[in-house]
Structure formats: structure tokens, C-alpha cells
Amino acid sequence: MEIFGAGGTQGPQPIYPRLAAFSVDAGQTVHAGAPRDHVEISPLGQMLDGISRLPEIRHEKVEEIRRQIASGAYETPEKLELALDRMMDEMMGR
């Protein structure tokens, strides 16, 4: 009786077969119907990418606004009017 390792009688084999080399010579066209790779990014991945692109948090500014909110000085009629205008613009697609 002969016992061979995990590679069987031909020895170890790659998990994925090697792909043939692909090259396009100058002047040669690539057909539109040729198979192409396709990547889909999940909504969570898109959200995380957006978060990673956000600017740094300005902690001093956040603390100042928190103090203003706590003292009741943050919400002024002008700020509320501006917020309403921006909300209406967003809802109207402007």
C-alpha cells in the first residue's frame, strides 16, 4: 500500500488555475461584449467611505456650541430662519 500526501500523486496543485496572460497590441480593439469584472459596494461600505472623507472634528467649536445650547443662547430667530430656509431648499431639490 502506498500513501501519498495531501497533494495526491501529482504533488501539490494551486487552488486556482493560472490565468492566461492578456495583452492588447496597439491598434487592436477590445470588443464591448467581452466579459468584464464588476464590483458592487454595499450601502454600508459607501457610508463608511463617506465618513472616512469627512473633515476632522473641531472639538473647540463643538464645546462652544454645547455651552451656547446649555445656556439657551444658541437658538436665535435668525438661526432658525436660516435652518428652515436650508431645509426648504433641500426638500425642493435646490
N, C-alpha and C positions, 0 to 999 in steps of 0.2 A: 504494500500500500504506500502510495506517495502522497504527501501533504504539502500543499502549496500555500503561500501567504495570501494576504488579502487581495493581492494583485492578480490572482489566478495564474494560469500557465504562461500568459504573455507579459507578466510583470505589471507594475502599476500603470494605470491609464489615467489621463486627465479627466476630470469630471465633465468639462465642456470641451467639445471638439474644437480644434483650432479653426479659426475662420480664414477663408482665403483672402489674400491681400486684395485691396480695392484701390484702384487708381484711375484717374481720368486724365487722358492726354489732352494737351492744348488743342482746341478746336473740336474736341469731341463733345457731344451733347449728352446730358443726362435726361432720361425720359421722365415726364411728370408722373407716370403711373408706377414708377419704381417704388418698392416698399421703403418706408422711412420710419425712423424711431419717433416715438411720441411720448411726451412726458405730461402727466397731469399732476398739478399741485393742489392738494386738498385745501379747503377753506381755512382750516386751522393753520396749515403751512403758510398760506397767504397772509393771514392775520399776524403770525409770528414774524414774517418778513417785514410787514409794515411797522410792527413795534420796534424791530431792530433798527429801522431807519429814522425813528423819532429822535429829535434833538435831546440833549441831556436835560435833566430836570434842574431848574433853578430853585434850589431849596430856600434861598433867602426870600425869593418872590412868593413862594408858596406859604411860608411862615407869615409874611406881611399880610397876605390876603386872609389867612386864617384869623389873624388878630383883628382885622377890619370886620370880618363876619361876626366874630365873637362880640365885638363892641357895638355892632349894629350900624357901622358906618360904611359898609361895603355896598349895600343895595341902595343906589340913588335913583331918582326918576330918570336921569339921563342914561344910566347903565341899563335899566330895564327897557327903556325905549330902544336903545341900540340892540339889545338882545332880541326883542320882538321883531325889529326890522330884519335882522340876520336870519331869524327863524322863518319869517315870511319869504325872504329871498330864496332860502334853501327849499322851501316847500314849492315855490313857483318855478324852481329849476334855474334860477338866475345865478 
